[in-house]
Amino acid sequence: MDMDTFRAVMGSLPSGVCVVTSVDDEGRPQGLTCSAVCSVSGDPPMLLACVKAPSRTLDAILARKRFAVNFLDADAQAVSALFASPVEDKFGSVAWDDASGMPQLRAAVATAQLIVHDTVQAGDHVIVLGRMVEGEAHRNRFPLGYWRGSYVRVFRIARV
Ligand SMILES: Cc1cc2nc3c(=O)[nH]c(=O)nc-3n(C[C@H](O)[C@H](O)[C@H](O)COP(=O)(O)O)c2cc1C
């Protein structure tokens, strides 16, 4: 099984685009763009995020045992690119706050605050299972999507 085939197969599943955030030992916000985010359980409410190591954000999550997931809105392509880049200060040029604990981005359709429930080493990624302790959804906004290596828009199909 070669990597190109794996990527082509998995890239065929459209996803949302999230920015997973936490705060490092020195109090600095850390974050990375992450499409491997998935709902896991309703009771208790849990989601998972798959993060490739090494990662400053992963280090911060493991140290703090807390993180946030920001589900980006349709106009946030530049935010996604920024948080997927090696820029030192990713938070300097975006609107965000930490009033709920971990960093929340303004350019989001929804945000979730989580406590680490468990972590699982899975190949070259770490699966971070989080229990959601707070969440907020902006029901009038549309999400940013990602499919086959490109950003896509998501819209409702009219009911027949
Ligand atoms: C659309 C998109 C989706 C991504 N999804 C993931 C993902 O699910 N997990 C991951 O570890 N990296 C993912 N990345 C790559 C990271 O965002 C990128 O490697 C980032 O620079 C890591 O930052 P860090 O080294 O500060 O942790 C994605 C990038 C893009 C553009």
The ligand as an SDF file (V2000), in Angstrom:
LIG
                    3D

 31 33  0  0  0  0  0  0  0  0999 V2000
   -6.2510   21.5450    5.6110 C   0  0  0  0  0  0  0  0  0  0  0  0
   -5.1730   21.0270    6.5300 C   0  0  0  0  0  0  0  0  0  0  0  0
   -5.4560   19.9790    7.3950 C   0  0  0  0  0  0  0  0  0  0  0  0
   -4.4690   19.4800    8.2710 C   0  0  0  0  0  0  0  0  0  0  0  0
   -4.8000   18.4710    9.1230 N   0  0  0  0  0  0  0  0  0  0  0  0
   -3.8800   18.0190   10.0080 C   0  0  0  0  0  0  0  0  0  0  0  0
   -4.2400   17.0030   10.9500 C   0  0  0  0  0  0  0  0  0  0  0  0
   -5.3660   16.4910   10.9640 O   0  0  0  0  0  0  0  0  0  0  0  0
   -3.3010   16.6190   11.8530 N   0  0  0  0  0  0  0  0  0  0  0  0
   -2.0260   17.1450   11.8580 C   0  0  0  0  0  0  0  0  0  0  0  0
   -1.2080   16.7590   12.6860 O   0  0  0  0  0  0  0  0  0  0  0  0
   -1.6570   18.1040   10.9640 N   0  0  0  0  0  0  0  0  0  0  0  0
   -2.5560   18.5550   10.0480 C   0  0  0  0  0  0  0  0  0  0  0  0
   -2.2070   19.5290    9.1680 N   0  0  0  0  0  0  0  0  0  0  0  0
   -0.8070   20.0110    9.1420 C   0  0  0  0  0  0  0  0  0  0  0  0
   -0.4660   20.9540   10.3050 C   0  0  0  0  0  0  0  0  0  0  0  0
   -1.3950   22.0160   10.3970 O   0  0  0  0  0  0  0  0  0  0  0  0
    0.9500   21.5400   10.1040 C   0  0  0  0  0  0  0  0  0  0  0  0
    1.8660   20.4770   10.0240 O   0  0  0  0  0  0  0  0  0  0  0  0
    1.3570   22.5200   11.2000 C   0  0  0  0  0  0  0  0  0  0  0  0
    2.4630   23.2600   10.7440 O   0  0  0  0  0  0  0  0  0  0  0  0
    1.7340   21.8700   12.5180 C   0  0  0  0  0  0  0  0  0  0  0  0
    2.0060   22.9030   13.4420 O   0  0  0  0  0  0  0  0  0  0  0  0
    2.8800   22.6820   14.7800 P   0  0  0  0  0  0  0  0  0  0  0  0
    4.1980   22.1230   14.3240 O   0  0  0  0  0  0  0  0  0  0  0  0
    2.9970   24.0510   15.3810 O   0  0  0  0  0  0  0  0  0  0  0  0
    2.1370   21.7340   15.6390 O   0  0  0  0  0  0  0  0  0  0  0  0
   -3.1660   20.0430    8.2670 C   0  0  0  0  0  0  0  0  0  0  0  0
   -2.8850   21.1050    7.3910 C   0  0  0  0  0  0  0  0  0  0  0  0
   -3.8740   21.5870    6.5340 C   0  0  0  0  0  0  0  0  0  0  0  0
   -3.5510   22.7480    5.6110 C   0  0  0  0  0  0  0  0  0  0  0  0
  1  2  1  0
  2  3  1  0
  2 30  2  0
  3  4  2  0
  4  5  1  0
  4 28  1  0
  5  6  2  0
  6  7  1  0
  6 13  1  0
  7  8  2  0
  7  9  1  0
  9 10  1  0
 10 11  2  0
 10 12  1  0
 12 13  2  0
 13 14  1  0
 14 15  1  0
 14 28  1  0
 15 16  1  0
 16 17  1  0
 16 18  1  0
 18 19  1  0
 18 20  1  0
 20 21  1  0
 20 22  1  0
 22 23  1  0
 23 24  1  0
 24 25  2  0
 24 26  1  0
 24 27  1  0
 28 29  2  0
 29 30  1  0
 30 31  1  0
M  END
$$$$
